[in-house]
Amino acid sequence: MDTPIPSPEAPPSATIGLAPPRLDLSALPPRIRRELRASHVGETVAVALYDGVAGATRDPEVLRFAASHRRVERRHLRLFEAVLPPDKRSAPLAFWRWSGRVMGGLPAWLGPPYFYAVVAGVEAWVDGHYARQIALARRFAPDPGLLDLLEACRLDERLHALDAARLDPAPPWTARALARLAVFLSHVGVMAARWV
């Protein structure tokens, strides 16, 4: 499959026209239910990340980038909200939203190189995370609708990573270090979200 080329404005979404899969959650293996909860948390954090940018910068390009990418992440979140009823979601959603706002606001406040480095790093990691979820779903719950949802979200995350990297292809080492920290925290967050 060809890698999509990032656009200068709002990125397209592979989820456009995609209906949420109709899943019998009770029939899914616990491992897959935990992965769906982690994905819901990840998309909650992603929306909050872009929300955190508005109060942290006045840079018009960063604000435009955040607004356009937020629309795609909000679409992802709505799909996962349709799949997971509230009682199956992670309990500390307020904490996840706060952490997302910090993950977006702090680098945006530090400047565009920091913001784009964090987005590029985290979204590239999320692309790989979705790829691992797709492999698990193929093995344990090969529902075509679920696989379509995960793959569409993965493609969007890859595009977001490419978009951010294109806007600042050579960030300073301090921005790269902050991006590595954000990726590490994302990994820890996913592990926690599977269980709480």
C-alpha positions as CSV (number, residue, x, y, z in Angstrom):
1,M,0.0,0.0,0.0
2,D,1.4,3.4,-0.9
3,T,2.1,5.9,1.9
4,P,-0.2,8.9,1.7
5,I,1.5,12.2,1.1
6,P,0.9,14.8,3.9
7,S,-1.2,17.8,3.0
8,P,-0.5,21.4,4.0
9,E,-4.0,21.8,5.3
10,A,-6.4,19.4,7.0
11,P,-5.3,15.8,6.4
12,P,-7.8,13.5,4.9
13,S,-9.1,10.7,7.2
14,A,-9.3,7.1,6.2
15,T,-12.2,6.8,8.6
16,I,-14.5,9.0,6.5
17,G,-17.6,7.0,5.7
18,L,-16.5,4.2,8.1
19,A,-19.3,2.9,10.4
20,P,-18.3,1.7,13.8
21,P,-18.2,-2.1,13.9
22,R,-21.0,-4.0,15.6
23,L,-19.1,-6.0,18.1
24,D,-20.4,-8.4,20.8
25,L,-18.0,-7.3,23.5
26,S,-18.9,-10.2,25.7
27,A,-17.8,-12.6,22.9
28,L,-14.4,-10.9,22.4
29,P,-11.3,-12.2,24.3
30,P,-10.4,-10.1,27.3
31,R,-7.1,-9.2,25.6
32,I,-9.0,-7.6,22.7
33,R,-11.4,-5.7,25.1
34,R,-8.3,-4.3,26.9
35,E,-6.9,-3.2,23.6
36,L,-10.1,-1.4,22.7
37,R,-10.1,0.3,26.0
38,A,-6.5,1.4,25.4
39,S,-7.4,2.7,21.9
40,H,-10.3,4.7,23.4
41,V,-7.9,6.2,25.9
42,G,-5.4,7.0,23.2
43,E,-7.9,8.8,21.1
44,T,-9.2,10.7,24.2
45,V,-5.6,11.8,24.8
46,A,-5.1,12.7,21.2
47,V,-8.1,15.0,21.1
48,A,-7.0,16.6,24.4
49,L,-3.4,17.0,23.1
50,Y,-4.7,19.2,20.3
51,D,-7.1,21.0,22.7
52,G,-4.0,21.9,24.8
53,V,-2.4,23.8,22.0
54,A,-5.0,26.6,21.8
55,G,-4.0,28.2,25.1
56,A,-0.3,27.6,24.7
57,T,0.6,29.3,21.5
58,R,-0.4,32.0,19.0
59,D,1.6,30.6,16.1
60,P,-1.0,30.4,13.3
61,E,0.5,27.4,11.6
62,V,0.6,25.4,14.8
63,L,-3.0,26.4,15.6
64,R,-4.1,25.5,12.1
65,F,-2.2,22.1,12.3
66,A,-3.8,21.3,15.7
67,A,-7.3,22.2,14.6
68,S,-7.2,20.1,11.5
69,H,-5.6,17.1,13.2
70,R,-8.0,17.4,16.1
71,R,-10.9,16.9,13.7
72,V,-9.5,13.6,12.6
73,E,-8.7,12.4,16.1
74,R,-12.3,13.4,17.2
75,R,-13.6,11.2,14.4
76,H,-11.5,8.3,15.8
77,L,-12.8,9.0,19.3
78,R,-16.4,9.0,18.2
79,L,-15.9,5.6,16.5
80,F,-14.4,4.1,19.7
81,E,-17.1,5.6,21.8
82,A,-19.7,3.9,19.6
83,V,-17.9,0.6,20.2
84,L,-17.2,0.8,23.9
85,P,-20.1,1.7,26.2
86,P,-19.2,4.0,29.2
87,D,-18.9,1.1,31.7
88,K,-16.2,-0.6,29.5
89,R,-14.0,2.5,29.2
90,S,-11.0,3.4,31.3
91,A,-12.1,4.9,34.7
92,P,-9.8,7.9,35.0
93,L,-10.8,9.7,31.8
94,A,-10.3,13.1,33.4
95,F,-6.7,12.2,34.1
96,W,-6.2,11.0,30.5
97,R,-7.7,14.3,29.2
98,W,-5.4,16.3,31.5
99,S,-2.3,14.4,30.4
100,G,-3.2,15.0,26.8
101,R,-3.6,18.7,27.3
102,V,-0.1,18.8,28.9
103,M,1.4,16.7,26.2
104,G,0.1,19.2,23.6
105,G,0.3,22.4,25.5
106,L,3.9,22.1,26.9
107,P,5.6,21.5,23.5
108,A,3.4,24.1,21.8
109,W,4.4,26.6,24.5
110,L,8.1,25.8,24.0
111,G,7.7,26.4,20.2
112,P,6.9,24.8,16.9
113,P,10.0,22.5,16.7
114,Y,9.0,21.0,20.1
115,F,5.4,20.6,19.1
116,Y,6.1,19.0,15.7
117,A,8.7,16.7,17.2
118,V,6.4,15.5,19.9
119,V,3.5,14.9,17.4
120,A,5.8,13.2,14.9
121,G,7.3,10.9,17.6
122,V,4.0,10.0,19.3
123,E,2.0,9.5,16.1
124,A,4.7,7.3,14.6
125,W,4.6,5.2,17.8
126,V,0.8,5.1,17.6
127,D,1.0,3.9,14.0
128,G,3.2,1.0,15.3
129,H,0.8,0.4,18.2
130,Y,-2.2,0.1,15.9
131,A,-0.2,-2.3,13.7
132,R,0.4,-4.5,16.8
133,Q,-3.3,-4.3,17.6
134,I,-4.2,-5.3,14.1
135,A,-2.0,-8.4,14.3
136,L,-3.6,-9.3,17.7
137,A,-7.1,-8.8,16.3
138,R,-6.3,-11.0,13.2
139,R,-5.2,-13.7,15.6
140,F,-7.9,-13.5,18.3
141,A,-10.9,-11.6,16.9
142,P,-10.7,-11.4,13.1
143,D,-13.9,-9.3,12.7
144,P,-13.7,-7.4,9.4
145,G,-15.3,-4.2,10.9
146,L,-12.8,-4.1,13.7
147,L,-9.9,-4.7,11.4
148,D,-11.1,-1.9,9.1
149,L,-11.4,0.5,12.1
150,L,-8.0,-0.2,13.4
151,E,-6.4,0.0,10.0
152,A,-8.1,3.3,9.1
153,C,-7.0,4.8,12.4
154,R,-3.5,3.5,11.8
155,L,-3.3,5.1,8.4
156,D,-4.4,8.4,9.8
157,E,-1.9,8.3,12.6
158,R,0.9,7.6,10.1
159,L,-0.2,10.6,8.0
160,H,-0.2,12.8,11.2
161,A,3.4,11.7,11.9
162,L,4.5,12.5,8.3
163,D,2.7,15.8,8.4
164,A,4.5,16.9,11.6
165,A,7.9,15.6,10.4
166,R,7.5,17.5,7.1
167,L,6.9,20.8,9.0
168,D,10.1,20.4,11.0
169,P,12.3,17.7,9.6
170,A,15.4,18.6,11.7
171,P,14.3,19.6,15.3
172,P,16.9,20.4,17.9
173,W,18.1,17.6,20.2
174,T,16.1,19.1,23.1
175,A,12.9,18.7,21.0
176,R,13.8,15.2,20.1
177,A,14.4,14.4,23.7
178,L,11.0,15.7,24.7
179,A,9.5,13.6,21.9
180,R,11.2,10.5,23.2
181,L,9.8,11.3,26.7
182,A,6.3,11.7,25.2
183,V,6.6,8.4,23.4
184,F,7.8,6.7,26.6
185,L,4.8,8.2,28.5
186,S,2.4,7.1,25.8
187,H,3.7,3.5,26.1
188,V,3.2,3.6,29.9
189,G,-0.2,5.1,29.4
190,V,-1.3,2.4,27.1
191,M,-0.1,-0.3,29.5
192,A,-2.1,1.4,32.3
193,A,-5.2,1.9,30.2
194,R,-5.5,-1.8,29.5
195,W,-6.2,-2.4,33.2
196,V,-7.8,0.7,34.6
